[in-house]
């Protein structure tokens, strides 16, 4: 599997296959983000298309030192989706549908927050197997550390160390790749 | 002041253990440790919402087709010649070679441009042309395939193609809307002759449907685009 570095280089050299690789890896996350932000499938597919075409045109702007390919694509998609919402609102400011859309994304589900979720989910999928499994039991099944030790057969100390390292990895990725105006800069009211 | 142990902060953030009295005191005073716990909790919350994101469905195939159409229509970002070099020669090459290749490609394009202009000026001077496009080969076509399209002021379109791959079906001409994937107008099919004149459906907005597409269509009775595009080019005026 080629790294983001290699993909970046191939993209810069004008290799369309590299864009295809990026699309196969991240197209579904881009579509998910678009769908969550604009709320309808046709627009979401359109935004996905526009995002990858923009990624192609702006491929020199991708710098693997500053974030992953996923974060870069989600950043483009987020801006395109928000622009779309705004232009819809502008076009039909008076109609009821738009009033609904303008108030649609609740605070919980800002585009930045969706990006953060996708980035953390992606990192979770990349963790070493035992670390990932341990965190999933804590996150998804809400198990305590002793319960996780029982379920997995791992010593309690190992469970704790997996959780600690896994959390550190997720957090690092969120800091690097999370949406810029995301919740971390907001006050305590947003943190939970 | 001793800050709380980072490992301890993880346990507290996950509510795995309850704060001791002295820890509560410290947290009440220490902005840094409070922020740390908040960040960890936030990340844990994002993580606990990751379950539904693990098996996201792939976008449908027509999205990628629309991306390819968009790329074909998009202006090349760096320098067009690099884009073309990349498309024509799919081999990997190291980066230091690129400037040389680009320069060579530029020279070739300059010559090709002159030839094309000569052809336009020498040929068919009697035909008033309102728009034209140069067709470039896509992946499914050999690199030397190509063509020219001229929209005449009587509403017909002259399509001149070369080196298309053989087909068991037929080659069809379409006008696509590059801004709205999936929207297209069928213009007609090409015969064995390299040069065809086809009527553009009256009222077609050529500013919108400006991307000319030549596709390979099987004889399957399905009137929609096969998705197998061979050549593309954008109409200019």
Contacts between the chains, C-beta under 8 A, distances in Angstrom:
chain1	res1	chain2	res2	distance
A	9	B	95	7.0
A	10	B	92	7.5
A	12	B	78	7.9
A	12	B	95	7.9
A	13	B	82	7.6
A	13	B	86	5.9
A	13	B	92	8.0
A	13	B	93	7.3
A	13	B	95	6.8
A	13	B	98	6.4
A	14	B	78	7.8
A	14	B	82	5.2
A	14	B	83	5.0
A	14	B	85	6.6
A	14	B	86	2.5
A	14	B	87	6.9
A	15	B	86	5.6
A	15	B	90	7.4
A	15	B	92	7.7
A	16	B	71	6.7
A	16	B	86	7.1
A	16	B	87	6.6
A	16	B	139	7.9
A	17	B	90	7.2
A	19	B	67	7.7
A	19	B	71	7.5
A	20	B	64	7.7
A	23	B	64	6.4
A	23	B	67	6.9
A	24	B	58	7.8
A	27	B	58	6.3
A	27	B	59	4.9
A	27	B	63	7.2
A	27	B	64	7.6
A	28	B	56	3.8
A	28	B	57	6.1
A	28	B	58	5.2
A	28	B	59	6.5
A	29	B	53	7.7
A	29	B	56	6.2
A	30	B	59	7.9
A	31	B	56	7.5
A	31	B	57	8.0
A	31	B	59	4.6
A	31	B	63	7.4
A	32	B	53	7.1
A	32	B	56	5.2
A	45	B	59	6.4
A	45	B	60	7.1
A	45	B	62	7.8
A	45	B	63	5.2
A	45	B	66	8.0
A	45	B	181	7.6
A	46	B	66	8.0
A	46	B	180	7.5
A	46	B	181	6.7
A	48	B	59	5.5
A	48	B	63	5.4
A	49	B	63	5.6
A	49	B	66	4.3
A	49	B	67	5.3
A	49	B	70	6.1
A	49	B	181	5.3
A	50	B	70	7.4
A	52	B	67	4.6
A	52	B	70	7.7
A	53	B	67	5.9
A	53	B	70	3.6
A	53	B	71	6.0
A	53	B	74	5.7
A	56	B	67	7.8
A	56	B	70	7.8
A	56	B	71	5.1
A	56	B	74	6.5
A	56	B	77	7.6
A	57	B	74	5.1
A	57	B	75	7.2
A	57	B	76	8.0
A	57	B	77	4.8
A	58	B	77	6.5
A	59	B	77	6.5
A	60	B	77	6.2
A	60	B	78	6.1
A	116	B	46	5.4
A	117	B	46	5.2
A	117	B	49	5.3
A	117	B	50	6.8
A	117	B	53	6.4
A	118	B	53	6.1
A	120	B	43	6.4
A	120	B	46	4.1
A	120	B	47	5.4
A	120	B	50	6.0
A	121	B	46	7.8
A	121	B	47	7.7
A	121	B	49	7.8
A	121	B	50	3.6
A	121	B	53	3.9
A	121	B	54	6.7
A	124	B	47	6.0
A	124	B	50	5.1
A	125	B	54	6.7
A	135	B	47	6.4
A	136	B	51	7.9
A	138	B	14	6.7
A	139	B	44	6.9
A	139	B	47	4.8
A	139	B	48	4.0
A	139	B	50	6.9
A	139	B	51	7.5
A	140	B	48	6.7
A	140	B	51	5.0
A	144	B	16	6.4
A	145	B	16	5.7
A	160	B	7	7.6
A	160	B	11	7.8
A	163	B	10	6.6
A	163	B	14	7.3
A	164	B	6	7.9
A	164	B	7	5.5
A	164	B	10	5.2
A	167	B	10	5.2
A	167	B	13	7.8
A	167	B	14	7.8
A	167	B	40	6.3
A	167	B	43	6.7
A	167	B	44	7.0
A	170	B	43	5.0
A	170	B	46	7.7
A	170	B	47	5.8
A	171	B	39	6.4
A	171	B	40	6.5
A	171	B	43	4.8
A	174	B	42	7.9
A	174	B	43	5.3
A	174	B	46	6.9
A	183	B	42	6.1
A	184	B	39	6.2
A	184	B	42	6.8
A	188	B	38	6.6
A	191	B	38	4.0
A	191	B	39	7.6
A	191	B	41	6.7
A	191	B	42	5.5
A	192	B	38	7.5
A	192	B	41	6.1
A	192	B	42	7.3
A	192	B	45	7.2
